[in-house]
Amino acid sequence: MNDKAQTSQLLLLMILMFAMLFVFGDPNIRNVIAVSLNAVFAPLIGFNGQYPLLTIFLAGIIVVFLSSFFTNLFTDWKAMGKAQETSRAFQKELSKARREGNTNRVNKLMKMQPQIMQMTTKSSGGMFKPMFFLFLFIAPIFMWLTYYLGNLRYFYFTVPWAEGVSLFGRAIGIMSNWFLLYLLFSMVVGQVIRQGLKYFTWTERWQNFRKSFKFSLK
């Protein structure tokens, strides 16, 4: 990855972050997005407001799946693993040469350092691209979930250790109870989804699909 490509991706990431801050910071924009998505997700996973925990769970699955899918789509795990192994071997040799006081060896290794850094940067360059899809798909789903739960007529749930727990109560700091549940669901299910997709990315079928995917953010 050359300097121009790295600069372009960094600029794109900064623009996306600014856009997300602008969208999340404007209640009117958030409301328009949420209302628009409500026509799709309310009939799909809303269950007429009767099962809010199931709605949170399914929304978490959708978000984790999309984020994991696009991360795997743009990440070459083989290249990243090779770059990490090379970097570890390089650091090991460099440390050994410094301990032994082998100045010539240190100088030779230091000349190789830019190549090692370039390999590492190139292998991880695709990690920026999922941010585009995070903004387009994942963030709006989260906006809809906040909107949908806020308009329920009854937003309490029961757990083994308590009854009548409010979805919007704050049992832990400033974090709402529903968001805490959302995080727990996402972490548990996310591990399964991410590992499954990561395993699938090693298959020939995925490699062929990845090569045929022409969309590129440059």
C-alpha positions, 0 to 999 in steps of 0.5 A: 500500500503506497502513501497515497492509498494510505492517505486516501483511506485515512481521509475517508475514515475521518470523513466517515467519523465526522459524518457519524458525529453529525448524524448522531448529534442531530435528533432530527436526522436520527428520527428520520432514519429511525422512522424510515427503518421502522417500516422494515424492522418493526414488522420483521423483528418488532413483534408488536412490542410484546418481546422487546428482549427478543427484538434487542437480541435479533437486532444485535445478531443483525449488527454483529453479522453485518460488521463481521461479514464486511470485516472478513470481506475486506480483511486478508487473514492469511496476509495478516497472519503472515505479516504478524509472524514476520514482524515477530521474527524480525523483532526477535532477531533485532532483540537478539542482535542488540543483546549480543552487541552485533552492530552490523546485524542491527544495521542490516535489520534496521534497513529492513524495518521499512519493508516490514512496516509496509507489509504490516500496513498493507495486510491491515489496510482493509480494516478501514473499509468496513467503516463505510458499511458501519455507517451505511447499515449498522449505525442506522439499525442502532438508531432504529432500535433506540427509537423503537424501544423508546416508543413501547407502551410497556418497557419493563422486563424480569430477570431471575434476581429482580422484577420490573426492571426498566429498559431505560433504567441505569443500573451501571453508570450511564449505560441503559439496561437495554444497551447493557443487554444489547452488549451482552447479547452481541458479545456472546453471539458475536464470538460464535458468528465471528469465529464461524465467518473467520473459519469460512473465509479460509474456504475456496468458496469464500476466496472466489466470492471475495475475488468477484466482489468488485466494490472497492473504496479507494 
